[in-house]
Amino acid sequence: MNDPKNLFELLKPEAKRNLVKNVIKYPTTVNSLISTLKKLSVKSDLTVHDVSGLHTFTGTNCPSNPVDLLYCNDIFKPYEK
């Protein structure tokens, strides 16, 4: 059975690229967020602060649908079955 991927590995390529690019300008905040993503494997474990940071530092628009906003469906690839 495959090991579950962490949330950093599940980021969509463009979101990951933008997040890593922001390390230069905001190293403390973005590195902390990346560390959190590498520790977690379930999106529901993200805090509201984490979700806010993800939308800010990946350059994605906040969706109007609350479920998409909370679970960052526009930022993460779907879980593998």
C-alpha positions in Angstrom: 0.0 0.0 0.0 1.3 3.5 -0.8 2.3 5.8 1.9 -0.1 8.8 2.2 1.4 11.9 0.6 1.8 15.0 2.7 -0.1 18.1 1.7 3.1 19.8 0.3 3.3 16.9 -2.2 -0.4 17.3 -3.1 0.0 20.9 -4.1 -0.9 21.6 -7.7 2.3 22.5 -9.6 1.5 26.2 -10.1 0.5 26.6 -6.4 3.7 25.0 -5.3 5.8 27.1 -7.7 4.2 30.3 -6.4 4.5 29.3 -2.7 8.2 28.4 -3.1 8.8 31.7 -5.0 7.4 33.6 -2.1 10.0 32.2 0.3 12.4 34.9 -0.9 10.2 37.8 0.1 8.5 36.2 3.2 10.9 33.5 4.4 9.6 33.0 8.0 5.9 32.9 7.1 6.2 30.8 4.0 8.8 28.3 5.5 6.5 27.8 8.5 3.5 27.1 6.1 5.6 24.7 4.1 6.7 22.9 7.3 3.0 22.6 8.3 2.1 21.2 4.9 4.9 18.6 5.1 3.6 17.4 8.5 0.0 17.0 7.5 -1.6 14.6 5.1 -5.3 15.5 5.5 -6.7 18.9 4.4 -9.1 19.0 7.3 -6.2 19.4 9.7 -5.3 22.8 8.3 -6.2 25.8 10.4 -8.0 28.8 9.2 -4.7 30.6 9.4 -3.0 28.0 7.2 -5.8 28.2 4.6 -5.6 32.0 4.5 -1.8 31.7 4.1 -2.2 29.2 1.3 -4.5 31.5 -0.7 -2.2 34.4 -0.1 1.1 32.9 -0.9 0.0 30.6 -3.8 -1.6 33.5 -5.6 -4.9 31.7 -5.9 -8.2 33.5 -5.7 -10.4 32.8 -2.7 -13.4 30.8 -4.1 -16.9 32.0 -3.2 -18.0 28.4 -2.3 -17.2 27.9 1.4 -16.3 24.2 0.9 -13.8 25.0 -1.9 -12.4 27.7 0.3 -12.0 25.5 3.4 -10.6 22.5 1.6 -8.5 24.5 -0.9 -9.8 22.4 -3.8 -8.2 24.9 -6.2 -4.8 24.5 -4.6 -4.5 20.7 -4.0 -4.6 17.8 -6.4 -7.3 15.2 -5.5 -6.3 12.4 -3.1 -5.2 9.2 -4.8 -7.4 6.2 -4.3 
